[in-house]
């Protein structure tokens, strides 16, 4: 790639935004410590909603971006961890914010007012710390930066990597799709979790099938000006997402599609804002609720479009229904506060260390050490609902609860702030560049990272190395090989 040097002026507003974010966090902590019960669950919910709006606006002011992987994750983090608080602001929590119910009114859990208030306070501090770290990363830009100009060889390397990943993932993807199709036709979506988990080499097809997502993203990044390849990549991602949606998953069909749309917007052609908003609304408030309503139906009913339409219409208010379910992640924070350190001691970073081990494939053990030790999501489900655990179900987890489980209240600002800093650095690394390989790497990570909003670090470390940085490094090696071959 050829290079050019561009001089940039660091805007003082960046530091001003950091000071405001820090002041808000310190003020809230001071009020929390000194006021006791004066900060009610409703008041904290208002703070969460206001901070949500402030975070989106301030990121736009500092970076100029309103649609990038950081803002996408930020929205997911607020909806999953703070969604119930947002509903509380408008008094839309049926039976109160302390009670968690299904959309048919079945009570799952009920907490004390103090527990929910503490959980909301933890969420506010966690999300505020996340954004503080992100603003800090965005402000640390050099006055001069080197921009890489893409060349024909670099674009060719991207396409070669994309084709390679698609070729090794195609047959495993067909195998896993057929397997999932047979299960959901017989037992619905929940049947996927009632089978014994694949271990060792038995999980190899699923591992290889996952390379299809980075494959199509790297192919897209190297196909600007090639209409046929762009059309092919679009067809592949749409078929992949449709299959995933049919099985009943929601995030796993939406995440790759969102990553693809952002990469297209960044590398191929900007998408008008109105279409982005319309697409986000359709996914969040039409497709998600429709899948939620019919995901456990077995048999041929899943093949009828009318089933999905009727399922959507059966929901009294799809927007409230999806926000209620997404906001249910707050229960993992509340349970974690109740159980740690009462029933389980803090891990003091050991949980994060075990998550790093997921970089290594599960070909050497019957059960991966990270899983054998116990994922936080598995542990929580087993403790609070053994019946759900043994049936293959679960409640997920939260990156905020994970930080608390490792270091307690004091660790939230540091750990989650560091997560925000590193995430923003990585996003800007792929955003503020003319190198399509960097953008493809960020998009590939985004396709797996959004689950972190309602998950734990063990679910995102491997995708970062295997599906994002690995293919990126391969694109850097190929041009040299192509030059030597002449």
C-alpha positions as CSV (number, residue, x, y, z in Angstrom):
1,X,0.0,0.0,0.0
2,X,1.1,3.5,-0.7
3,X,1.1,6.0,2.1
4,X,0.2,9.7,2.6
5,X,0.5,11.9,5.7
6,X,-2.4,13.9,6.9
7,X,-2.3,16.6,9.6
8,X,-5.2,16.6,12.0
9,X,-6.1,19.1,14.7
10,X,-7.2,17.6,18.1
11,X,-10.3,19.3,19.1
12,X,-10.4,20.6,22.7
13,X,-14.0,19.5,22.9
14,X,-12.8,15.9,23.2
15,X,-11.2,16.7,26.6
16,X,-14.2,18.7,27.6
17,X,-16.4,15.7,27.0
18,X,-14.1,13.5,29.1
19,X,-14.3,15.9,32.0
20,X,-18.1,16.0,31.8
21,X,-18.3,12.2,31.8
22,X,-15.9,11.9,34.7
23,X,-17.8,14.5,36.7
24,X,-21.1,12.8,36.1
25,X,-19.7,9.5,37.4
26,X,-18.1,11.0,40.4
27,X,-21.2,13.0,41.2
28,X,-23.3,9.8,41.0
29,X,-21.0,7.8,43.2
30,X,-20.9,10.7,45.8
31,X,-24.7,10.8,45.8
32,X,-24.9,7.0,46.1
33,X,-22.6,7.0,49.1
34,X,-24.0,10.0,50.9
35,X,-27.7,9.9,50.2
36,X,-28.5,6.3,51.0
37,X,-31.9,5.3,49.8
38,X,-32.6,8.8,48.4
39,X,-31.6,7.5,45.0
40,X,-34.6,5.3,44.1
41,X,-34.8,2.7,41.3
42,X,-36.9,5.2,39.3
43,X,-34.4,8.0,39.7
44,X,-31.4,5.8,38.7
45,X,-33.4,4.7,35.7
46,X,-33.8,8.3,34.6
47,X,-30.1,8.7,35.0
48,X,-29.5,5.7,32.8
49,X,-31.7,7.0,30.0
50,X,-30.1,10.5,30.1
51,X,-26.6,8.9,30.1
52,X,-27.6,6.8,27.1
53,X,-28.6,9.9,25.1
54,X,-25.5,11.8,26.3
55,X,-23.2,8.9,25.3
56,X,-24.5,8.7,21.8
57,X,-24.4,12.5,21.3
58,X,-20.9,13.0,22.8
59,X,-19.5,10.2,20.7
60,X,-20.9,11.8,17.6
61,X,-19.4,15.2,18.7
62,X,-15.9,13.7,19.4
63,X,-15.5,11.3,16.5
64,X,-18.0,12.5,14.0
65,X,-19.5,9.0,13.9
66,X,-23.1,8.1,14.7
67,X,-23.0,4.7,13.0
68,X,-19.9,2.6,13.9
69,X,-19.1,-0.6,15.8
70,X,-18.8,1.3,19.1
71,X,-22.2,3.0,18.9
72,X,-23.7,-0.3,17.8
73,X,-22.3,-2.1,20.9
74,X,-23.2,0.9,23.1
75,X,-26.9,0.6,22.1
76,X,-26.9,-3.1,22.7
77,X,-25.2,-2.7,26.1
78,X,-27.9,-0.2,27.2
79,X,-30.8,-2.1,25.9
80,X,-29.7,-5.4,27.5
81,X,-28.4,-4.1,30.8
82,X,-30.5,-0.9,31.1
83,X,-33.6,-1.8,29.1
84,X,-35.7,-2.5,32.1
85,X,-34.7,0.8,33.6
86,X,-35.7,2.6,30.3
87,X,-39.1,1.0,30.5
88,X,-39.3,2.1,34.2
89,X,-38.9,5.7,33.2
90,X,-42.1,5.5,31.2
91,X,-43.8,3.2,33.8
92,X,-44.0,0.3,31.4
93,X,-42.7,-2.4,33.7
94,X,-45.7,-4.7,34.3
95,X,-45.7,-5.7,38.0
96,X,-42.8,-3.3,38.8
97,X,-39.2,-3.1,38.0
98,X,-38.4,-5.7,40.8
99,X,-40.2,-8.5,39.0
100,X,-39.0,-10.2,35.8
101,X,-41.8,-11.8,33.7
102,X,-42.2,-13.5,30.4
103,X,-44.3,-11.9,27.7
104,X,-47.2,-14.1,28.6
105,X,-47.1,-12.9,32.2
106,X,-45.2,-15.7,33.8
107,X,-43.0,-14.6,36.7
108,X,-39.4,-15.7,36.5
109,X,-37.8,-13.9,39.4
110,X,-38.6,-11.2,41.9
111,X,-36.0,-9.2,43.8
112,X,-36.1,-6.9,46.7
113,X,-36.2,-3.1,46.1
114,X,-32.7,-2.8,47.5
115,X,-31.2,-5.4,45.2
116,X,-32.7,-3.9,42.1
117,X,-31.6,-0.4,43.1
118,X,-28.0,-1.7,43.7
119,X,-28.1,-3.5,40.3
120,X,-29.3,-0.4,38.5
121,X,-26.6,1.7,40.2
122,X,-24.0,-0.9,39.1
123,X,-25.3,-0.7,35.5
124,X,-25.1,3.1,35.5
125,X,-21.5,3.1,36.8
126,X,-20.5,0.3,34.4
127,X,-22.0,1.9,31.3
128,X,-20.7,5.3,32.3
129,X,-17.2,3.9,32.8
130,X,-17.4,2.2,29.5
131,X,-18.0,5.5,27.7
132,X,-15.4,7.3,29.8
133,X,-12.8,4.9,28.5
134,X,-14.1,5.2,25.0
135,X,-13.9,9.0,25.1
136,X,-10.4,8.8,26.5
137,X,-9.3,6.6,23.6
138,X,-11.0,8.9,21.0
139,X,-9.1,11.9,22.4
140,X,-5.7,10.4,22.1
141,X,-5.2,11.0,18.4
142,X,-1.9,12.1,16.9
143,X,-1.7,15.5,15.2
144,X,-0.2,13.6,12.2
145,X,-1.4,10.2,11.1
146,X,-0.3,7.9,8.2
147,X,-3.1,6.8,6.0
148,X,-2.7,3.6,3.9
149,X,-3.9,3.9,0.4
150,X,-5.3,0.6,-0.9
151,X,-3.6,-0.9,-3.9
152,X,-4.8,-3.6,-6.4
153,X,-2.6,-6.1,-4.7
154,X,-4.0,-5.4,-1.2
155,X,-7.6,-5.7,-2.6
156,X,-6.7,-8.9,-4.3
157,X,-5.2,-10.2,-1.0
158,X,-8.5,-9.4,0.8
159,X,-10.5,-11.3,-1.8
160,X,-8.1,-14.3,-1.7
161,X,-8.5,-14.5,2.1
162,X,-12.2,-14.1,1.8
163,X,-12.4,-17.0,-0.8
164,X,-10.2,-19.2,1.4
165,X,-12.3,-18.7,4.5
166,X,-15.5,-19.3,2.5
167,X,-14.0,-22.5,1.0
168,X,-13.1,-24.1,4.3
169,X,-16.4,-23.1,5.9
170,X,-18.8,-24.1,3.1
171,X,-19.1,-27.8,3.7
172,X,-19.1,-27.5,7.5
173,X,-21.8,-24.9,7.3
174,X,-24.0,-27.2,5.2
175,X,-23.5,-30.0,7.7
176,X,-24.4,-27.7,10.7
177,X,-27.3,-26.2,8.9
178,X,-28.9,-29.5,8.1
179,X,-28.3,-30.7,11.7
180,X,-30.0,-27.6,13.1
181,X,-32.8,-27.8,10.6
182,X,-33.7,-31.3,11.7
183,X,-33.6,-30.4,15.4
184,X,-35.8,-27.3,15.2
185,X,-38.3,-29.0,12.9
186,X,-38.7,-31.7,15.6
187,X,-38.3,-29.8,18.9
188,X,-38.2,-26.1,18.1
189,X,-35.4,-23.7,19.0
190,X,-35.1,-25.0,22.6
191,X,-34.2,-28.4,21.2
192,X,-30.8,-27.1,20.1
193,X,-29.9,-26.7,23.8
194,X,-31.2,-30.1,24.9
195,X,-28.5,-32.1,23.1
196,X,-25.2,-33.0,24.7
197,X,-22.6,-30.4,23.8
198,X,-20.0,-31.3,21.1
199,X,-16.5,-31.5,22.5
200,X,-13.0,-32.0,21.0
201,X,-13.0,-32.8,17.3
202,X,-16.7,-33.3,17.4
203,X,-17.1,-29.5,17.5
204,X,-14.8,-29.0,14.4
205,X,-17.6,-28.5,11.9
206,X,-19.1,-25.7,14.0
207,X,-15.7,-24.1,14.4
208,X,-15.0,-24.2,10.7
209,X,-18.5,-23.1,9.8
210,X,-18.0,-19.9,11.8
211,X,-15.3,-18.8,9.3
212,X,-18.0,-18.1,6.8
213,X,-18.8,-14.8,8.4
214,X,-15.3,-13.3,8.3
215,X,-14.9,-14.9,4.8
216,X,-17.8,-12.9,3.4
217,X,-16.7,-9.7,5.2
218,X,-13.2,-9.8,3.9
219,X,-14.5,-10.6,0.4
220,X,-16.8,-7.6,0.6
221,X,-13.9,-5.3,1.7
222,X,-11.8,-6.2,-1.3
223,X,-14.6,-6.0,-3.9
224,X,-15.2,-2.3,-4.3
225,X,-15.9,-1.7,-8.0
226,X,-16.7,-5.3,-8.7
227,X,-20.5,-5.5,-8.9
228,X,-20.7,-9.3,-9.3
229,X,-18.7,-10.0,-6.2
230,X,-20.6,-7.4,-4.2
231,X,-23.9,-9.1,-5.3
232,X,-22.5,-12.5,-4.3
233,X,-21.3,-11.4,-0.9
234,X,-24.8,-9.8,-0.3
235,X,-26.5,-13.1,-1.3
236,X,-24.3,-15.1,1.0
237,X,-24.8,-12.9,4.1
238,X,-28.6,-12.8,3.5
239,X,-28.8,-16.5,3.1
240,X,-26.7,-17.0,6.2
241,X,-28.8,-14.6,8.3
242,X,-32.1,-16.1,7.0
243,X,-31.0,-19.6,8.0
244,X,-29.9,-18.4,11.5
245,X,-33.2,-16.6,12.0
246,X,-35.2,-19.7,10.9
247,X,-33.5,-21.7,13.7
248,X,-34.8,-19.2,16.2
249,X,-31.6,-17.3,17.1
250,X,-31.8,-13.6,17.0
251,X,-28.4,-12.1,17.8
252,X,-26.5,-14.7,15.8
253,X,-28.4,-13.8,12.6
254,X,-28.4,-10.0,13.3
255,X,-24.8,-9.6,14.3
256,X,-23.2,-10.7,11.0
257,X,-25.8,-8.7,9.1
258,X,-25.2,-5.5,11.1
259,X,-21.4,-6.0,10.6
260,X,-21.9,-6.4,6.9
261,X,-24.0,-3.2,6.6
262,X,-21.5,-1.2,8.6
263,X,-18.6,-2.5,6.4
264,X,-20.6,-1.7,3.2
265,X,-21.3,1.8,4.6
266,X,-17.6,2.3,5.5
267,X,-15.8,0.7,2.5
268,X,-18.2,0.5,-0.4
269,X,-20.8,3.3,-0.4
270,X,-22.3,5.4,2.4
271,X,-25.9,4.3,3.3
272,X,-28.4,7.2,3.8
273,X,-29.2,7.7,7.5
274,X,-32.9,7.2,7.0
275,X,-32.4,3.7,5.6
276,X,-30.1,2.8,8.6
277,X,-32.8,4.0,11.0
278,X,-35.5,2.1,9.1
279,X,-33.4,-1.1,9.1
280,X,-32.6,-0.9,12.8
281,X,-36.3,-0.4,13.6
282,X,-37.3,-3.3,11.5
283,X,-34.7,-5.6,13.0
284,X,-35.4,-4.5,16.6
285,X,-39.1,-4.1,16.7
286,X,-40.5,-6.3,13.9
287,X,-38.1,-9.2,13.2
288,X,-36.9,-9.8,16.8
289,X,-40.4,-9.9,18.3
290,X,-41.6,-12.2,15.4
291,X,-38.9,-14.7,16.0
292,X,-39.4,-14.5,19.7
293,X,-43.1,-15.4,19.3
294,X,-42.6,-18.5,17.1
295,X,-39.1,-19.7,17.9
296,X,-40.2,-22.7,19.9
297,X,-42.7,-23.9,17.4
298,X,-41.7,-27.3,15.8
299,X,-42.7,-28.8,12.5
300,X,-44.0,-27.3,9.3
301,X,-45.5,-24.3,11.0
302,X,-42.0,-22.7,10.9
303,X,-42.1,-22.8,7.1
304,X,-45.2,-20.6,6.9
305,X,-44.8,-16.8,6.6
306,X,-48.3,-16.5,8.0
307,X,-47.0,-18.1,11.3
308,X,-44.5,-15.3,11.7
309,X,-47.1,-12.6,10.9
310,X,-49.6,-14.1,13.3
311,X,-46.9,-14.4,16.0
312,X,-46.0,-10.7,15.6
313,X,-49.6,-9.7,15.7
314,X,-50.2,-11.8,18.8
315,X,-47.9,-9.5,20.8
316,X,-49.8,-6.7,22.4
317,X,-46.9,-4.2,22.0
318,X,-43.9,-5.6,20.2
319,X,-41.7,-2.7,21.2
320,X,-42.4,-3.2,24.9
321,X,-42.1,-7.0,24.5
322,X,-38.7,-7.0,23.0
323,X,-37.4,-4.3,25.4
324,X,-38.7,-6.4,28.3
325,X,-37.0,-9.5,27.2
326,X,-33.7,-7.8,26.3
327,X,-33.8,-5.8,29.6
328,X,-34.0,-9.2,31.4
329,X,-30.2,-9.2,31.4
330,X,-30.5,-7.0,34.5
331,X,-31.5,-10.1,36.5
332,X,-28.0,-11.5,36.0
333,X,-26.6,-8.4,37.6
334,X,-29.0,-8.6,40.4
335,X,-28.3,-12.3,41.1
336,X,-24.6,-11.7,40.9
337,X,-24.9,-9.0,43.6
338,X,-26.8,-11.3,45.8
339,X,-24.5,-14.3,45.4
340,X,-21.0,-12.7,45.4
341,X,-19.3,-12.6,47.8
342,X,-22.1,-14.3,50.0
343,X,-22.1,-17.7,48.2
344,X,-19.0,-17.3,46.1
345,X,-15.8,-15.3,46.6
346,X,-14.5,-12.7,44.1
347,X,-12.3,-14.2,41.4
348,X,-9.8,-11.3,41.4
349,X,-9.1,-11.5,37.7
350,X,-9.0,-15.3,37.4
351,X,-12.2,-15.3,35.3
352,X,-10.5,-13.1,32.7
353,X,-7.4,-15.3,32.7
354,X,-9.5,-18.4,32.0
355,X,-11.3,-16.5,29.2
356,X,-7.9,-16.0,27.4
357,X,-7.5,-19.8,27.3
358,X,-10.3,-19.9,24.8
359,X,-7.8,-18.9,22.2
360,X,-6.7,-22.5,22.2
361,X,-9.0,-24.9,20.5
362,X,-10.7,-27.7,22.4
363,X,-8.8,-30.5,20.6
364,X,-6.6,-31.4,23.5
365,X,-9.2,-31.9,26.3
366,X,-12.5,-33.6,26.6
367,X,-13.9,-30.4,28.0
368,X,-12.1,-27.1,27.5
369,X,-10.5,-25.8,30.8
370,X,-12.5,-22.6,30.6
371,X,-15.8,-24.5,30.4
372,X,-14.7,-27.1,32.9
373,X,-14.0,-24.4,35.4
374,X,-17.4,-23.1,34.8
375,X,-18.6,-20.1,32.8
376,X,-20.3,-17.4,34.7
377,X,-23.5,-17.9,32.7
378,X,-23.5,-21.7,33.5
379,X,-22.8,-21.1,37.2
380,X,-25.5,-18.5,37.6
381,X,-28.2,-20.6,35.9
382,X,-27.2,-23.7,37.9
383,X,-27.4,-21.8,41.2
384,X,-30.7,-19.9,40.6
385,X,-32.6,-22.5,38.5
386,X,-31.1,-26.0,38.3
387,X,-34.1,-27.2,36.3
388,X,-33.4,-24.6,33.6
389,X,-29.7,-25.6,33.7
390,X,-30.3,-29.3,33.2
391,X,-32.9,-28.6,30.5
392,X,-30.2,-26.8,28.5
393,X,-31.5,-23.3,29.1
394,X,-29.8,-20.2,30.6
395,X,-30.1,-16.6,31.4
396,X,-26.9,-15.4,29.8
397,X,-24.7,-13.0,31.8
398,X,-23.4,-9.4,31.6
399,X,-20.0,-7.9,31.0
400,X,-20.8,-5.6,34.0
401,X,-21.7,-8.5,36.2
402,X,-18.4,-10.2,35.1
403,X,-16.4,-7.2,36.2
404,X,-18.1,-7.2,39.6
405,X,-17.6,-11.0,40.0
406,X,-13.9,-10.4,39.6
407,X,-13.2,-7.2,41.5
408,X,-16.4,-6.0,43.2
409,X,-17.7,-2.5,43.1
410,X,-14.3,-0.9,43.0
411,X,-13.3,-2.9,39.9
412,X,-16.2,-1.7,37.8
413,X,-14.8,1.8,36.8
414,X,-11.3,0.4,36.2
415,X,-12.1,-2.8,34.3
416,X,-15.1,-1.7,32.3
417,X,-13.4,1.7,31.6
418,X,-10.4,-0.3,30.2
419,X,-12.8,-2.4,28.1
420,X,-14.3,0.8,26.7
421,X,-10.9,2.2,26.0
422,X,-9.6,-0.9,24.2
423,X,-12.9,-1.3,22.2
424,X,-12.8,2.3,21.0
425,X,-9.1,2.1,20.1
426,X,-9.8,-1.0,18.0
427,X,-12.9,0.5,16.4
428,X,-11.0,3.8,15.5
429,X,-8.1,1.7,14.2
430,X,-10.4,0.3,11.6
431,X,-12.6,3.4,11.1
432,X,-10.1,6.2,10.8
433,X,-8.1,4.5,8.0
434,X,-8.1,3.9,4.3
435,X,-6.9,0.3,4.8
436,X,-9.9,-2.0,4.0
437,X,-8.2,-4.9,5.8
438,X,-8.5,-3.1,9.1
439,X,-12.1,-2.3,8.5
440,X,-12.8,-5.9,7.6
441,X,-11.1,-7.1,10.8
442,X,-13.2,-4.7,12.9
443,X,-16.4,-5.8,11.1
444,X,-15.5,-9.5,11.6
445,X,-15.0,-8.9,15.3
446,X,-18.3,-6.9,15.5
447,X,-20.1,-9.9,14.0
448,X,-19.3,-11.9,17.1
449,X,-18.8,-9.2,19.8
450,X,-22.3,-7.9,20.2
451,X,-23.1,-11.0,22.3
452,X,-20.8,-9.5,24.9
453,X,-23.5,-7.0,25.9
454,X,-25.3,-9.9,27.5
455,X,-22.4,-12.3,27.9
456,X,-18.9,-12.7,29.2
457,X,-15.4,-12.4,27.9
458,X,-15.0,-16.1,27.3
459,X,-17.4,-15.7,24.3
460,X,-15.4,-13.0,22.5
461,X,-11.7,-13.6,23.0
462,X,-11.5,-16.4,20.4
463,X,-13.4,-14.5,17.7
464,X,-11.0,-11.5,18.1
465,X,-8.0,-13.7,17.4
466,X,-9.4,-16.4,15.1
467,X,-11.9,-14.5,13.0
468,X,-10.6,-10.9,13.0
469,X,-6.9,-10.5,13.6
470,X,-5.9,-13.9,12.1
471,X,-7.4,-13.1,8.7
472,X,-6.1,-9.6,8.9
473,X,-2.6,-10.8,9.3
474,X,-3.1,-13.1,6.4
475,X,-4.0,-10.2,4.2
476,X,-0.6,-8.6,5.1
477,X,1.3,-11.7,4.2
478,X,-0.3,-12.4,0.8
479,X,0.8,-9.2,-1.1
480,X,4.5,-10.1,-0.5
481,X,3.8,-13.6,-1.8
482,X,2.0,-12.2,-4.8
483,X,4.9,-9.8,-5.6
484,X,7.4,-12.6,-5.4
485,X,5.3,-14.7,-7.7
486,X,5.2,-11.8,-10.1
